[in-house]
């Protein structure tokens, strides 16, 4: 016969005197390949030695394997003749990894059995249970059918080209419910108030007056379903970045300094692929020189920044959420988001910081040198905000700083800075005391 060799799924033992070692090899092979073979009566160099075999021998092999490997397996054990010698052939399989031999876990590497570290064991367990651990497929125990907005569901089905039956039947057809219980995805997309069930169903947006977070001009928090949050994110960005124009015939076409398709794709990716087990929200930060879209949870499934940029591949943390977006053409089935972003904005960059995935877009009109004062840098960015402050003061000269903060979305510090700047520029002055006085606009 051909020489038999040990491999990642074949183990050779000279006799049943190595039965304890054989148990470890079986568990190691199962953890690597989920099936394999083992021979008693063959040396590890492939030389057939033969083995004294009785019914007791076969029974001892079977009982030792069953009693020392967890979860239990039930191998096929047979007497075979190899080169005229009696040997024992053990054929085994099992997919319920990890398997433990005498309380320890091993992995087959080449023809050796290596004990797994705690980190490696954790990875195997997480990989095994990844479907069970998918947040988007979990049941939202607190949500009931009456928490779902039939209007939102009907609008989605209309866009997807699907018929509406009833709320319950439609959700079941979309696989968003199980035995009448709502999955998290159903609540996140179609609940009247998703934030009632998920405090992280939120979007946080900020505008900063410099190239870092030291000076906040405006902050806005939004809550709602995913389509609402995506729309709010687009609106916030378009309100706070520069818009140019081009002419097509007699028509004026607005041209944002950051391509709209590119940042829209980044927004959708942030909500689609984020880790919903984390409390944090999706965050948008607009600086003088760049815009960042931050999504909780790093890359999924062993991907790296280099791979997604070079190979343009993706792995989905939230398959059900991605499928809902795909049905209404928000995302491509095979994940072309990175390619689209880079085709529209070649200087876009991606990074992971503290388990947060960040997409960064450069702002094209940032050209002022860094030594310019903060006041000069902020002036162009907050022009619309200044106009709103003045309009509110014209409407109510006695308006308080707290009221200005609520109505403009500025932080209290942002309001104070703008009022100080307007007074220094001679546009505004305070008449009377701090509590009982009022504002007076000194220029038309």
C-alpha positions as semicolon CSV with decimal commas, in nm:
position;residue;x (nm);y (nm);z (nm)
1;X;0,000;0,000;0,000
2;X;0,100;0,363;-0,028
3;X;0,282;0,503;0,275
4;X;0,038;0,655;0,520
5;X;0,124;1,001;0,652
6;X;-0,004;1,207;0,938
7;X;-0,174;1,533;0,840
8;X;-0,409;1,795;0,979
9;X;-0,700;1,547;0,967
10;X;-0,527;1,208;0,996
11;X;-0,356;1,084;1,316
12;X;-0,149;0,765;1,350
13;X;-0,093;0,578;1,677
14;X;0,127;0,270;1,713
15;X;-0,118;0,103;1,955
16;X;-0,397;0,160;2,206
17;X;-0,126;0,229;2,464
18;X;-0,147;0,584;2,319
19;X;-0,523;0,604;2,368
20;X;-0,503;0,907;2,599
21;X;-0,295;1,099;2,342
22;X;-0,539;0,987;2,070
23;X;-0,827;1,155;2,253
24;X;-0,640;1,488;2,242
25;X;-0,569;1,446;1,871
26;X;-0,935;1,376;1,793
27;X;-1,048;1,691;1,978
28;X;-0,777;1,899;1,807
29;X;-0,875;1,776;1,459
30;X;-1,244;1,839;1,530
31;X;-1,169;2,198;1,636
32;X;-0,982;2,258;1,310
33;X;-1,171;2,056;1,047
34;X;-1,481;1,915;1,221
35;X;-1,394;1,567;1,087
36;X;-1,098;1,332;1,065
37;X;-0,953;0,981;1,094
38;X;-0,726;0,800;1,339
39;X;-0,549;0,464;1,308
40;X;-0,421;0,239;1,588
41;X;-0,149;0,002;1,475
42;X;0,041;0,245;1,254
43;X;0,352;0,433;1,371
44;X;0,369;0,808;1,315
45;X;0,622;0,753;1,034
46;X;0,360;0,552;0,845
47;X;0,500;0,206;0,918
48;X;0,221;-0,048;0,973
49;X;0,281;-0,240;1,297
50;X;-0,054;-0,402;1,357
51;X;-0,255;-0,421;1,677
52;X;-0,399;-0,700;1,891
53;X;-0,773;-0,647;1,861
54;X;-1,063;-0,796;2,060
55;X;-1,416;-0,680;2,122
56;X;-1,289;-0,541;2,451
57;X;-1,031;-0,335;2,261
58;X;-1,296;-0,171;2,042
59;X;-1,524;-0,111;2,340
60;X;-1,242;0,049;2,541
61;X;-1,160;0,287;2,254
62;X;-1,527;0,386;2,218
63;X;-1,582;0,443;2,590
64;X;-1,258;0,640;2,636
65;X;-1,346;0,875;2,351
66;X;-1,705;0,922;2,472
67;X;-1,602;0,980;2,835
68;X;-1,317;1,222;2,770
69;X;-1,435;1,449;2,487
70;X;-1,695;1,721;2,538
71;X;-1,934;1,779;2,370
72;X;-1,976;1,405;2,321
73;X;-1,914;1,247;1,982
74;X;-2,002;0,902;1,849
75;X;-1,721;0,782;1,623
76;X;-1,727;0,487;1,384
77;X;-1,473;0,229;1,505
78;X;-1,380;-0,066;1,284
79;X;-1,116;-0,335;1,251
80;X;-0,930;-0,303;0,919
81;X;-0,651;-0,499;0,749
82;X;-0,356;-0,292;0,624
83;X;-0,065;-0,470;0,454
84;X;-0,186;-0,794;0,614
85;X;-0,190;-0,643;0,964
86;X;-0,488;-0,587;1,187
87;X;-0,543;-0,217;1,272
88;X;-0,822;-0,006;1,419
89;X;-0,975;0,270;1,209
90;X;-1,159;0,550;1,394
91;X;-1,367;0,789;1,185
92;X;-1,514;1,091;1,363
93;X;-1,698;1,415;1,292
94;X;-1,877;1,696;1,473
95;X;-1,954;2,065;1,425
96;X;-2,028;2,164;1,785
97;X;-1,691;2,334;1,839
98;X;-1,500;2,391;2,058
99;X;-1,431;2,032;2,166
100;X;-1,248;1,967;2,493
101;X;-1,022;1,670;2,568
102;X;-1,010;1,609;2,942
103;X;-1,119;1,967;3,006
104;X;-0,867;2,134;2,773
105;X;-0,908;2,264;2,418
106;X;-0,657;2,186;2,142
107;X;-0,616;2,285;1,778
108;X;-0,457;2,081;1,501
109;X;-0,161;2,260;1,344
110;X;0,005;2,048;1,076
111;X;0,040;1,707;1,239
112;X;0,067;1,846;1,594
113;X;-0,189;1,920;1,864
114;X;-0,145;2,263;2,021
115;X;-0,337;2,373;2,331
116;X;-0,549;2,681;2,267
117;X;-0,497;3,004;2,457
118;X;-0,790;3,175;2,628
119;X;-0,798;3,438;2,349
120;X;-0,806;3,175;2,074
121;X;-1,077;2,984;2,254
122;X;-1,281;3,303;2,291
123;X;-1,251;3,368;1,917
124;X;-1,379;3,018;1,832
125;X;-1,676;3,055;2,067
126;X;-1,765;3,399;1,926
127;X;-1,736;3,271;1,569
128;X;-1,959;2,975;1,653
129;X;-2,223;3,194;1,812
130;X;-2,202;3,493;1,579
131;X;-2,545;3,425;1,431
132;X;-2,698;3,392;1,777
133;X;-2,518;3,708;1,889
134;X;-2,636;3,928;1,601
135;X;-2,808;4,225;1,760
136;X;-3,031;4,291;1,460
137;X;-3,189;3,944;1,482
138;X;-3,249;3,945;1,856
139;X;-3,601;3,979;1,995
140;X;-3,692;4,316;2,148
141;X;-3,885;4,183;2,447
142;X;-4,036;4,519;2,545
143;X;-4,177;4,608;2,201
144;X;-4,530;4,517;2,096
145;X;-4,705;4,521;1,761
146;X;-4,886;4,845;1,849
147;X;-4,548;5,017;1,885
148;X;-4,495;4,979;1,509
149;X;-4,597;5,262;1,276
150;X;-4,806;5,117;0,994
151;X;-4,739;5,434;0,794
152;X;-4,362;5,385;0,809
153;X;-4,399;5,019;0,715
154;X;-4,631;5,093;0,422
155;X;-4,396;5,359;0,286
156;X;-4,102;5,117;0,307
157;X;-4,292;4,839;0,129
158;X;-4,402;5,081;-0,142
159;X;-4,041;5,185;-0,206
160;X;-3,935;4,821;-0,205
161;X;-4,211;4,727;-0,451
162;X;-4,369;4,486;-0,205
163;X;-4,738;4,450;-0,112
164;X;-4,877;4,545;0,231
165;X;-5,099;4,287;0,397
166;X;-5,116;4,370;0,766
167;X;-4,848;4,496;1,002
168;X;-4,802;4,151;1,152
169;X;-4,798;3,960;0,823
170;X;-4,573;4,216;0,653
171;X;-4,316;4,199;0,932
172;X;-4,319;3,819;0,921
173;X;-4,260;3,820;0,545
174;X;-3,966;4,055;0,597
175;X;-3,837;3,813;0,868
176;X;-3,856;4,098;1,120
177;X;-4,063;3,899;1,367
178;X;-4,048;3,550;1,509
179;X;-4,359;3,380;1,648
180;X;-4,522;3,720;1,686
181;X;-4,224;3,874;1,870
182;X;-4,051;4,173;1,713
183;X;-3,684;4,167;1,624
184;X;-3,464;4,466;1,706
185;X;-3,446;4,558;1,337
186;X;-3,824;4,593;1,314
187;X;-3,820;4,840;1,604
188;X;-3,520;5,032;1,471
189;X;-3,681;5,084;1,129
190;X;-4,053;5,103;1,197
191;X;-4,128;5,182;1,561
192;X;-4,314;5,505;1,629
193;X;-4,039;5,593;1,878
194;X;-3,736;5,362;1,849
195;X;-3,553;5,567;2,114
196;X;-3,809;5,443;2,367
197;X;-3,649;5,098;2,338
198;X;-3,294;5,183;2,232
199;X;-3,129;5,484;2,390
200;X;-2,854;5,467;2,126
201;X;-3,099;5,507;1,836
202;X;-2,953;5,854;1,804
203;X;-2,743;6,083;1,590
204;X;-2,516;6,348;1,741
205;X;-2,386;6,629;1,522
206;X;-2,135;6,901;1,605
207;X;-1,966;7,193;1,432
208;X;-1,629;7,303;1,565
209;X;-1,469;7,640;1,506
210;X;-1,117;7,508;1,462
211;X;-0,942;7,190;1,346
212;X;-0,992;7,017;1,682
213;X;-1,267;6,981;1,942
214;X;-1,148;7,267;2,163
215;X;-1,418;7,509;2,046
216;X;-1,774;7,389;1,986
217;X;-2,002;7,620;1,786
218;X;-2,311;7,407;1,746
219;X;-2,441;7,072;1,870
220;X;-2,758;6,889;1,769
221;X;-2,900;6,557;1,890
222;X;-3,157;6,363;1,689
223;X;-3,353;6,048;1,766
224;X;-3,583;5,835;1,556
225;X;-3,586;5,550;1,306
226;X;-3,288;5,488;1,079
227;X;-3,436;5,660;0,773
228;X;-3,512;5,970;0,981
229;X;-3,161;5,977;1,125
230;X;-3,000;5,940;0,782
231;X;-3,210;6,228;0,648
232;X;-3,121;6,445;0,949
233;X;-2,753;6,369;0,902
234;X;-2,764;6,476;0,536
235;X;-2,954;6,793;0,624
236;X;-2,708;6,886;0,899
237;X;-2,406;6,837;0,675
238;X;-2,551;7,040;0,387
239;X;-2,640;7,319;0,630
240;X;-2,290;7,338;0,773
241;X;-2,053;7,287;0,480
242;X;-1,997;7,524;0,190
243;X;-2,215;7,493;-0,119
244;X;-2,083;7,611;-0,454
245;X;-2,264;7,615;-0,786
246;X;-2,233;7,533;-1,152
247;X;-2,455;7,614;-1,447
248;X;-2,615;7,350;-1,666
249;X;-2,776;7,547;-1,946
250;X;-2,991;7,802;-1,766
251;X;-3,011;7,600;-1,446
252;X;-2,805;7,657;-1,134
253;X;-2,686;7,334;-0,975
254;X;-2,571;7,338;-0,613
255;X;-2,234;7,169;-0,560
256;X;-2,138;7,085;-0,199
257;X;-1,768;7,100;-0,118
258;X;-1,792;6,731;-0,019
259;X;-1,966;6,507;-0,271
260;X;-2,320;6,432;-0,153
261;X;-2,322;6,071;-0,277
262;X;-1,997;6,002;-0,096
263;X;-2,099;6,135;0,245
264;X;-2,447;5,984;0,212
265;X;-2,288;5,644;0,156
266;X;-2,068;5,695;0,462
267;X;-2,372;5,788;0,672
268;X;-2,565;5,479;0,560
269;X;-2,260;5,258;0,625
270;X;-2,228;5,406;0,975
271;X;-2,585;5,308;1,067
272;X;-2,574;4,979;0,877
273;X;-2,250;4,838;1,016
274;X;-2,228;4,995;1,362
275;X;-2,218;4,788;1,681
276;X;-2,560;4,837;1,841
277;X;-2,448;4,664;2,159
278;X;-2,247;4,978;2,231
279;X;-2,427;5,266;2,402
280;X;-2,272;5,538;2,183
281;X;-2,450;5,700;1,888
282;X;-2,339;5,770;1,532
283;X;-2,157;6,104;1,545
284;X;-2,086;6,366;1,280
285;X;-1,814;6,621;1,351
286;X;-1,753;6,911;1,113
287;X;-1,419;7,088;1,158
288;X;-1,266;7,375;0,963
289;X;-1,054;7,142;0,751
290;X;-1,251;6,816;0,746
291;X;-1,567;6,627;0,831
292;X;-1,570;6,301;1,028
293;X;-1,847;6,041;1,039
294;X;-1,793;5,820;1,343
295;X;-1,956;5,481;1,390
296;X;-1,935;5,275;1,714
297;X;-1,768;4,941;1,658
298;X;-1,454;4,866;1,460
299;X;-1,433;4,666;1,140
300;X;-1,609;4,330;1,155
301;X;-1,499;3,977;1,070
302;X;-1,122;4,031;1,079
303;X;-1,119;4,304;0,814
304;X;-0,850;4,572;0,820
305;X;-0,834;4,926;0,681
306;X;-0,574;4,814;0,426
307;X;-0,798;4,531;0,300
308;X;-1,112;4,738;0,259
309;X;-0,918;5,006;0,068
310;X;-0,722;4,765;-0,150
311;X;-0,962;4,478;-0,202
312;X;-1,284;4,680;-0,159
313;X;-1,456;4,400;0,035
314;X;-1,695;4,414;0,329
315;X;-1,836;4,187;0,597
316;X;-2,165;4,274;0,757
317;X;-2,212;4,288;1,130
318;X;-2,588;4,341;1,086
319;X;-2,710;4,124;0,799
320;X;-3,080;4,192;0,860
321;X;-3,032;4,570;0,877
322;X;-2,823;4,556;0,558
323;X;-3,096;4,353;0,389
324;X;-3,359;4,615;0,477
325;X;-3,143;4,890;0,330
326;X;-3,085;4,679;0,020
327;X;-3,457;4,630;-0,038
328;X;-3,499;5,007;-0,086
329;X;-3,168;5,043;-0,275
330;X;-2,981;5,223;0,003
331;X;-2,693;4,975;-0,016
332;X;-2,561;4,735;-0,279
333;X;-2,604;4,365;-0,208
334;X;-2,232;4,294;-0,234
335;X;-2,108;4,605;-0,054
336;X;-1,965;4,867;-0,288
337;X;-1,969;5,147;-0,033
338;X;-1,593;5,200;-0,004
339;X;-1,550;5,198;-0,382
340;X;-1,827;5,455;-0,425
341;X;-1,686;5,684;-0,156
342;X;-1,334;5,674;-0,301
343;X;-1,457;5,720;-0,659
344;X;-1,636;6,042;-0,557
345;X;-1,386;6,160;-0,294
346;X;-1,042;6,005;-0,364
347;X;-0,887;6,177;-0,061
348;X;-1,138;6,025;0,182
349;X;-0,969;5,831;0,459
350;X;-1,069;5,557;0,703
351;X;-0,936;5,473;1,047
352;X;-1,020;5,291;1,371
353;X;-0,973;5,465;1,703
354;X;-1,080;5,305;2,034
355;X;-1,324;5,068;1,857
356;X;-1,479;5,354;1,658
357;X;-1,472;5,348;1,277
358;X;-1,411;5,696;1,134
359;X;-1,460;5,811;0,775
360;X;-1,290;6,144;0,708
361;X;-1,359;6,385;0,420
362;X;-1,134;6,683;0,352
363;X;-1,306;7,020;0,312
364;X;-1,196;7,162;-0,021
365;X;-1,210;7,530;0,063
366;X;-0,995;7,511;0,374
367;X;-0,697;7,726;0,281
368;X;-0,655;7,979;0,562
369;X;-0,321;7,940;0,739
370;X;-0,328;7,801;1,091
371;X;-0,195;8,125;1,243
372;X;-0,517;8,309;1,160
373;X;-0,718;8,395;1,469
374;X;-1,007;8,179;1,583
375;X;-1,241;8,475;1,539
376;X;-1,148;8,513;1,172
377;X;-1,170;8,138;1,112
378;X;-1,509;8,103;1,278
379;X;-1,662;8,411;1,112
380;X;-1,737;8,250;0,776
381;X;-1,864;7,927;0,929
382;X;-2,119;8,092;1,160
383;X;-2,252;8,356;0,924
384;X;-2,595;8,192;0,912
385;X;-2,595;8,148;1,289
386;X;-2,517;8,517;1,344
387;X;-2,806;8,615;1,117
388;X;-3,036;8,387;1,319
389;X;-2,920;8,542;1,648
390;X;-2,987;8,893;1,517
391;X;-3,328;8,790;1,385
392;X;-3,424;8,647;1,726
393;X;-3,308;8,968;1,898
394;X;-3,510;9,184;1,658
395;X;-3,812;8,971;1,738
396;X;-3,749;8,983;2,115
397;X;-3,487;9,232;2,240
398;X;-3,519;9,089;2,593
399;X;-3,430;8,733;2,488
400;X;-3,196;8,553;2,727
401;X;-2,879;8,367;2,644
402;X;-3,046;8,043;2,749
403;X;-3,333;8,105;2,505
404;X;-3,084;8,186;2,228
405;X;-2,905;7,858;2,300
406;X;-3,229;7,659;2,273
407;X;-3,346;7,828;1,952
408;X;-3,014;7,829;1,766
409;X;-2,878;7,493;1,877
410;X;-2,559;7,661;1,998
411;X;-2,395;7,567;2,322
412;X;-2,412;7,831;2,597
413;X;-2,047;7,902;2,535
414;X;-2,114;7,941;2,164
415;X;-2,388;8,197;2,232
416;X;-2,161;8,394;2,463
417;X;-1,881;8,397;2,206
418;X;-2,109;8,519;1,925
419;X;-2,265;8,794;2,142
420;X;-1,917;8,907;2,251
421;X;-1,804;8,919;1,889
422;X;-2,112;9,118;1,779
423;X;-2,057;9,370;2,060
424;X;-1,689;9,407;1,970
425;X;-1,782;9,464;1,605
426;X;-2,024;9,739;1,708
427;X;-2,328;9,552;1,576
428;X;-2,488;9,490;1,913
429;X;-2,494;9,649;2,257
430;X;-2,654;9,573;2,590
431;X;-2,895;9,829;2,737
432;X;-2,967;9,800;3,110
433;X;-2,869;9,531;3,356
434;X;-2,793;9,167;3,288
435;X;-3,130;9,039;3,412
436;X;-3,365;9,326;3,335
437;X;-3,193;9,481;3,035
438;X;-3,231;9,418;2,663
439;X;-3,030;9,399;2,343
440;X;-3,009;9,678;2,089
441;X;-2,891;9,628;1,732
442;X;-2,689;9,936;1,637
443;X;-2,667;9,870;1,263
444;X;-2,958;9,831;1,022
